[in-house]
Amino acid sequence: MAAVEVHSPAPHVTQITLNRPDRLNALDAGMVRDLSAALREVAADRDCRVVVLTGAGRGFCAGLDLTGYDAADGEAGDADDGGAAGGAGAPDPVAILARQREIAQLAHQLHSLPQPVIAAVNGAAAGGGLALVLASDVRVCVPSAVFAVSFIRAGYSACDIGVSWLLPRVVGAGRAHELMLTGRRCSSEEAHRIGLVTEVHEPDRLLEAALEKAAEIMLNPPFSVELTKQGMWLALETPSFATAVELENRQQVVTALTRDRAEATAAFLEKRAPRYEGR
């Protein structure tokens, strides 16, 4: 059984499903590698315009598999060294850092995809699972979904896989700091109230709602969506208002010169559906 399943549920939409339901889709070495490979393929797929990320079974992703991250490679982790080195002897900090970077790269990949990512959170999203949710661009969930930073409850820093940067920007610093310092569970109701998710749907409607949101995004030209994703996240990193406006100015000029911009204008004036070329 593949740890990560990829298919297209609708034209121009790629669905990536974390597929270790018996472990609540906890991240082991194999899943991290497979998800990273899937994200590289999606990034290069110009036919794909929106990505939907979800989990199989009753969980989205329970975080790092603490029972043996490297077990699939025959290197069951040692609980005292974080599971990176395995076997006898002192922990290898170089190997531990390499593994840490491999896991954290997933958040980088989601964040830098040219396509927007909709996280359809079908259950618990904890630790690394929460990081994947936060690195997505739009977040929807089911009523039973719960969110938790979790790293701190396992004895690690709560600052991991980009959460210390992403969570304050999604829900605000005050709420983020409280969630990170306590590691407590956040319900779907609270998540909706604080802006962690934008919509809550019953389980049988979750993926349908995600596809509806994808269709709404695809009403807009692909290149305009790509630049908007890039620009909206860069604006959160830019301390200067003038700098952000200058980036916007350049995006406006570039998109104004595309064929799809002309088609969007024509479709609007003619009251018809646009036919985009991605040019």
TACOR-V869193 format. One record per backbone hydrogen bond with DSSP energy under -1.0 kcal/mol. NH is the residue of the N-H (numbers start at 1). CO is the residue of the C=O. If there is no record, write none. Layout:
NH;CO
NH;CO
This chain:
5;17
7;15
13;10
14;50
15;7
16;52
17;5
18;54
19;3
23;20
24;21
25;20
26;23
27;63
29;69
32;28
33;29
34;30
35;31
36;32
37;33
38;34
39;35
40;36
41;37
42;38
43;39
44;40
45;42
46;44
48;45
49;12
50;12
51;116
52;14
53;118
54;16
56;18
60;124
61;124
62;24
65;27
66;64
68;65
71;68
73;70
74;71
75;70
83;78
96;92
97;93
98;94
99;95
100;96
101;97
102;98
103;99
104;100
105;101
106;103
108;104
109;105
110;106
111;107
112;108
118;51
119;138
120;53
121;140
125;146
126;61
127;148
129;126
131;127
132;128
133;129
134;130
135;131
137;117
138;117
140;119
141;199
142;121
145;142
147;186
148;125
151;149
154;150
155;152
156;151
160;158
163;160
166;162
167;163
170;166
171;167
172;168
176;172
177;173
178;174
179;175
180;176
181;177
182;178
183;179
186;147
191;187
192;188
193;189
194;190
196;191
197;191
198;139
201;141
205;202
209;205
210;206
211;207
212;208
213;209
214;210
215;211
216;212
217;213
218;214
219;216
220;217
225;221
226;222
227;223
228;224
229;225
230;226
231;227
232;228
233;229
234;230
235;231
237;234
244;240
245;241
246;242
247;243
248;244
249;245
250;246
251;247
252;248
253;249
254;250
255;251
256;252
258;255
259;279
262;258
263;259
264;260
265;261
266;262
267;263
268;264
269;265
270;266
272;267
